[in-house]
Amino acid sequence: MKADQLGYSDIIDLLKNIDLAYAFKKKRLRYLRSASVNREILYLRNYFNTIWGKRGDMYYLKDPSLSNNGREIIHGLLGESDNAQAILKINQALIAPGREKFNDFFKLHIASKGAQKNLISILFDGDESLINLASNQIIYFKQYLPTMEKFDGMDESETLFSQCDLDNILHFISKYDVIEQNLSRDILRYKEFERDFLRLYREDVKVDVVGYGEISTVMRLNKNKNINADIVASESVWIWKKMPPLPSKEEVDQFMRLYDEYRKILTADIGITVPIQTARFFRHDTYYQVYAGQERVNAESIGNALIKKLDEPNANRLLLMILKRLYDFFVFNKTNSVMEIGFDAQLSNWALDSKNGTLSAVTGAEEIIYIDTSSPMIRIHGMEQLNPEIFIKSAASFLRPIIRRFFLQQVLDRYYNVRLVTIDLIANLYKEKREDLIDSFIKTTNDFFNKSEIGVVSITRKEIDAYYSNDAFIWKFYQASRKIDRFITEKILRKKYMFRIPEKIER
């Protein structure tokens, strides 16, 4: 349902434009703080009654010889009436809807009741609420605006001021500290409001499931086409991977730090291109849910989509581009005595940035982008920095002890081994229905390894077939066990099952 159909167009317009008002407020606060240490402004304040001459009923500055800096500060404090008018209008718009209407709006667009209450409190409760701070600003902006207009483009030697103007200037000087404190608190409180609101706001959108990984779901928000522009930046540019639930804020902080660090290492230290990324988390009753976000790439440019339409020469050129990136990983791990980086090189984790716009051919000159950063595999002195439990949380509860004891370390080790990572890449051609490419991929890979410093044992077709047969069995069993676990959780224990399970993954 469109928000403005429910009579919230005034709030939506306000939230679209409020950032501009706060940009002007920050600017005025900077001038206030500059004025507090500027000698010329201090002189104007301390000797106010002695610096004015009189012509008839009007007043002028006797000694208008201010420095450029002093002149700019005065204009910033008592001029720029357009900016002041914008602040006044936004403040009036903030006050107009009232507590009940804001409360109903948040109920519609903020899922968490606790967050709704917090946002209402920031707006309405106490002397330092946004509404109270804005109300105080309205009083003095209304009073000062006529005088502010005279300071726009001010020539101090020519401008004449009325007695009312002088009273306004004197009043401003007497309330200087109060105004500074008001703007300072207002800006800080708005940051609190903005942080929580933008993180939790939901427009009239639907969630599209883009794909399923073996242990996670990849989603994007798809905005209703009939709705006008979002009041916050469009979420449709992001792809979100729902991570397994985390039990504490400490583990959330650890994941967020490693998620960011992993990308920095890939881009700055190894030279791998990675999309812009972000992450968000939400508190539920007993756990935290983290969503790892990444800027969307063209779905048709992702390796598993490309491979379906490339002929053998072009497919092998794509493979060579990936192998060169794997070599970069290998060199980093070999030459770094402290840190190792793990990676998953299967085709669905790469995207081709084609400069000429075509996705039907690969020249090798294109840029290739690594898009699987949501499981930041970093080892320092051989120790995993990400809690390995995150990799088994989505497994059936009755299988976790077995996986933890017999399989977890083996699976993790695989992602730090270039040869095993490459075997996984080639074996997944079965899943992509391109087994016709397996023999040529093996030859291309072995030729590349022989010419590089990696020095691994050649890969054989027998290994590929055996690996995929075993891997397919494990993941089929894994998904079947999750369905059993879901049945037990929902039907017998009457609890919510936390994970999405794909109907069927083609293999």
Disulfide bonds with the S-S distance in Angstrom:
none
